[in-house]
Amino acid sequence: MRSKHTDLRQAWAEERTAARAARQGTNAADEWRHLERAHVISQPMAGPHVRTHVAMLGYGLRHRDAREIVGQLVRLIVAAPGTWTGRFPVGNTGGANVSALKPMQIPDDLQAILNAALIVPAGP
């Protein structure tokens, strides 16, 4: 029997796989969308949360996006401590295009995944 935490990790892995497939297909918009979704799912798990920011940093580097690179470097410093303390902006998509402190609405399908894992953050 799989744990609910394992199900959450699986959903995160599926978004990361979709992001890699989009990158290989040179679809930057889809890659970024899947990285954002992976970020929302990963927030309650320190390792995946940090790994998602590493992937977002890679995106910024590949696209020579200085704002994203700096934003991800800052987020890499605070991602794990934020998860460990439960002080992360629920639903935040993780990119430098939004405040690192801003809670955001969680898409219904991702909220269902979080609910099933018994991680029910209060949205904004």
N, C-alpha and C positions, 0 to 999 in steps of 0.2 A: 504494500500500500504506500502510495506516494504522500509525502507531507504537503501541506498547503504551501509551505515555504519553497518546496521543490517546484510546485506548479508556478509560483511567481517567478522563480529563476528561469523556468522553461519559457515562459511568456517573454521575459527579457531577452533570452537567447534567440528566440524567433524574430524579434525586432532587430537585433544586431545582425542576424543572418540576412534579413531583408535589406538592411542598410548596405551590407557588403555586396549583395546581388545588384542593387541599384547602382553602386559605385562602379562595379564591373561593367554594367550596361551604360555607363557614363550618364546616368540620370541623377544629377546633383540635387535637384529638388526633392526627389523621392528618398535619396540617401539621407538628407537632412531631416525630412519628416519622420523617418524611421528612427533616427538617432534621438530626436525629441521624444518620441513615444517610448523608446528604451529608457530615456532619462526619467520620465515620469514613473515608470514601473520600478526602476532601480533605486529610487530614493530611500526606501526602507532597508536597503542592503548595501553596506559599506563597500564591499569589493566590487560588485557590479556598478555601483554608483560612480566610483573612481574610474573604472574601466570605460564607462560611457563617456566621461569627460576626456579621457585619453583619446577615444575615437573622435570626439568632437574637435579636439586639438588637432588631430591628424587631418580632419576635414579643413580646418582653418589653414593649416600649413599647405595642403595641396592646392587650395584656392588663393593662396597668398593674401589672406584676409587678416590684416594686422589687428583689427578690433577683436575678431574671434580668437586669435592666438592669445592676446593679452587676457581676454575674458576667461578663456579656458585655463590659463596658467593660474589665475586667481582662484577659480573654482576648484582646481585640483588641490589647492592648499586646504580648502574648507569642506570639501565633499565628505570625507570620512568622518571628521569630527562632527559635522552636522548630522550625519546619519546616526552616529553613536549616541548623541545627546537628544535626538529627536527634534532638533531645531533646524529644520529645512523648510523651504517654502513649498508647501504641498501643491502638487500639480505643475510646478514651474517646469518649463520645457528645457531649461539648461543652457540656452544659447546666450551669447553676448548681446543679442538684439532685445533682451528683456532684463530687467533688474534681477540681480541674483537673490534679492530678498522678497520678490513679489510672488505671493501665492496666486495660482491660476486655476481656472475651472478644469476639471479632469474630464476628458471625453468619456462618454457612457461606457464604451466597451472596456476601457482601461479601468474605470471605476469598478466594473463588475469583477475584473481580475483581482484588483486589490481587495474588494469585499470578500471574494472567495478565499483569499489567503488570510482572512481575518485582520487585514490591515485596512482600516476604514478611516482614512484621514478626513478631517473636516475641510471641505473646500472653502474658497473665499465667500 
